[in-house]
Amino acid sequence: SQVLDTKDVQVSKVTVNGQDAKFAFGEKHSFKGTPLEITFPNELRRGQEAIVEISFETSPQSSALQWFTPEQTSGKKHPFLFSQCQVELI
């Protein structure tokens, strides 16, 4: 399995290498967000690559997420999402 950080997003589907994967949110933390645990449908071999696709929706509360329209990207064909979240040492 793999655990990712999330904050204020709604996940509708996760696939790993094209196969549906189970996923669940952990306990929400006030400023750290909510962990998203993805359970891979098949065990991976050491060194094997995995393509993880997550279908999700953002909201105005989804902090640090920004979108480029297709026209704003170099290829001008697809929108682009990026995050400005950074690891902070406390």
Secondary structure, 3 states (H helix, E strand, C coil): CEEEEECCCEEEEEEECCEECEEEECCCECCCEEEEEEECCCCCCCCCCCCEEEEEECCCCCCCEEEECHHHCCCCCCCEEEECCCCCCC
